[in-house]
Amino acid sequence: MVMQHMTKSGIKFAAFLAALCFMNAPLTSLADDKKVIMKSVVMDDDSIPFVLDTNGDVWAFKHPLDPSEAFKLPKLHHIKKILPYLALSDDGHVYTWALSEKNQFPVIVDDPPELGDAKMKAFQAIYDAPKELKDLSNVSDIDEGNGHFAAIVNHNQIYEWGNISPLKKINFMPTPKLTYTHDGINSIATDNATTIVLLNNKTIVGWGFNYARLGSDTTEEFSPQNPAIIKAPESITRVFLTSHTIALSDNGNVYFWGDCWIKKDAKVQGIKGVLGVVNGVADMTVDKIDDNRFPNAFVKKDGSVWLAVAPEPENTDRCQDASNTDIIDTPSVPIKGMPTKALTIAMGGDGLMTPYNIIALGIDNTLWGADYKDANLKFEKLNIRFDIDNNK
């Protein structure tokens, strides 16, 4: 087969970004890795990873399809949160970057397979230099999903851009625009044409495409002026949005709803499902692929990593009669092979571009990769070398 040209949300948004390529300095030895203490890791929808360290610097990989040699992205300092191609600084400024159009993406072939593997590992990425989004300041949180970007400003405003809701026939918004105002906004989650907002009073509101992700059994759309309101059963820490919606509670319980995953015994008004097979969760991540087959990854409070696929109604077409169907429950399964406890986790796309679509950060400052399609479902240690002399 031939691998099609990679697509990612960062490239979609980078049409108005200036392209500036940067060179890589010689790498340090493995012993020097201790000078870089990793804080978090993220992956884009082609499973290309980025790392944030405790100094607020952001690292990319020279050969992202075989991650090992890491170099520092320029102009990104004092960063507190990263997403694929998006970064939020301590002082509330937002920066974005992208894979450059100058990249020559590898062609993957099956015959012989070694040739395709070699091309993947040899692929060297070129990134456009990060640029600040001058339209935004005093930002407290950001999110991205399938080219849909959002930011919380002053804890009471939501700005959105990119592939926003098709309401009012606005399919793409090139620059951030104010869409929602409410006192005490806690966090936000976005996906293609859908937005979920967690308020400080533990009420969840949302708008855009529905398919039950907004707590309704229908495909009715909601607007920021008249959003869907979802009452949570307990105090919620974070919300996530993919082909379904997920809420992680302060107590480590995981609730999900949307895209027709509906349980008859739901105890939450507006939330039609509880993922009871995963509890005691400390951290989690979701895929950003619009496909029901992809699982969610969880770090439990004991540091173990688990996968779980949300229950799905059997023999249904989208949301038609979903409330009257039986539910197929897929139990959660552990990912083994990681001798240390996990601190946090990242999840990419289908893994066609890289050998790993899940990367876990261990409490001992190590990275571990796994492929959730692999029947063995086992972590392998990534031997990362950081170019600590790259101070651009």
Secondary structure, 3 states (H helix, E strand, C coil): CCCCCCCCHHHHHHHHCCCCCCCCCCCCCHHHHHHCCEEEEEECCCCCEEEEECCCCEEEECCCCCCCEEEECCCCCCEEEEECCEEEECCCCEEEEEECCCCCCCCCCCCCHHHHHHHHHHCCCCEEEEEECCCCCCEEEEEEECCEEEEEECCCEEEEEECCCCHHHCCCEEEEEEEEECCCEEEEEEECCEEEEEECCCEEEEEECCCCCCCCCCCCCEECCECEEEECCCCEEEEEECCCEEEEECCCCEEEECCCCCCCCCCECCECCECCCCCCEEEEEECCCCCCCCCEEEEECCCCEEEECCCEECCCCCCCCHHHCCEECCCCEECECCCCCEEEEEECCCCCCCCCCEEEEECCCCEEEECCCCCCCECEEECCEECCCCCC
